[in-house]
Amino acid sequence: MAGEEAARDITEEFRVHYHHEKNVVCSWDGRTLRLVSENDYDPEGLNLTDEFSDTIAAYIEPFDGDIRLVSIETIP
């Protein structure tokens, strides 16, 4: 399935090219791609959202969906 393949490819893309993001996992639930990541520099998630958008556009053509930041959790 295209969504499952995109999730694997996006996870690998972040692992290889976005070293500032840690423990990145992209998953597909049959309808939605979800990205979970840890970092210590982007408290509002804006950079990660932008990077995710760019990566989705590279792996899914045409990309006509929306990206929404669901939550941010601060870990002490």
Contacts in CASP RR format, 6 or more apart in sequence:
PFRMAT RR
TARGET T0000
AUTHOR 0000-0000-0000
METHOD contacts of the structure
MODEL  1
MAGEEAARDITEEFRVHYHHEKNVVCSWDGRTLRLVSENDYDPEGLNLTD
EFSDTIAAYIEPFDGDIRLVSIETIP
1 28 0 8 1.000
1 30 0 8 1.000
2 60 0 8 1.000
3 28 0 8 1.000
3 30 0 8 1.000
3 33 0 8 1.000
3 60 0 8 1.000
4 28 0 8 1.000
6 26 0 8 1.000
6 28 0 8 1.000
6 33 0 8 1.000
6 56 0 8 1.000
6 59 0 8 1.000
6 60 0 8 1.000
7 26 0 8 1.000
7 27 0 8 1.000
7 28 0 8 1.000
7 33 0 8 1.000
8 26 0 8 1.000
9 59 0 8 1.000
10 26 0 8 1.000
10 33 0 8 1.000
10 35 0 8 1.000
10 52 0 8 1.000
10 55 0 8 1.000
10 56 0 8 1.000
10 59 0 8 1.000
11 24 0 8 1.000
11 25 0 8 1.000
11 26 0 8 1.000
13 55 0 8 1.000
13 58 0 8 1.000
13 59 0 8 1.000
14 21 0 8 1.000
14 24 0 8 1.000
14 26 0 8 1.000
14 35 0 8 1.000
14 37 0 8 1.000
14 51 0 8 1.000
14 55 0 8 1.000
15 24 0 8 1.000
18 24 0 8 1.000
18 51 0 8 1.000
20 39 0 8 1.000
20 41 0 8 1.000
21 37 0 8 1.000
21 38 0 8 1.000
21 39 0 8 1.000
21 48 0 8 1.000
21 51 0 8 1.000
22 37 0 8 1.000
22 38 0 8 1.000
22 39 0 8 1.000
23 36 0 8 1.000
23 37 0 8 1.000
23 38 0 8 1.000
24 35 0 8 1.000
24 36 0 8 1.000
24 37 0 8 1.000
25 35 0 8 1.000
25 36 0 8 1.000
25 37 0 8 1.000
26 33 0 8 1.000
26 34 0 8 1.000
26 35 0 8 1.000
26 36 0 8 1.000
27 33 0 8 1.000
27 34 0 8 1.000
27 36 0 8 1.000
28 34 0 8 1.000
33 56 0 8 1.000
34 70 0 8 1.000
35 48 0 8 1.000
35 52 0 8 1.000
37 48 0 8 1.000
38 75 0 8 1.000
39 48 0 8 1.000
41 47 0 8 1.000
42 48 0 8 1.000
43 72 0 8 1.000
43 74 0 8 1.000
44 72 0 8 1.000
45 69 0 8 1.000
45 72 0 8 1.000
49 67 0 8 1.000
49 69 0 8 1.000
52 67 0 8 1.000
53 67 0 8 1.000
56 63 0 8 1.000
56 67 0 8 1.000
57 63 0 8 1.000
END
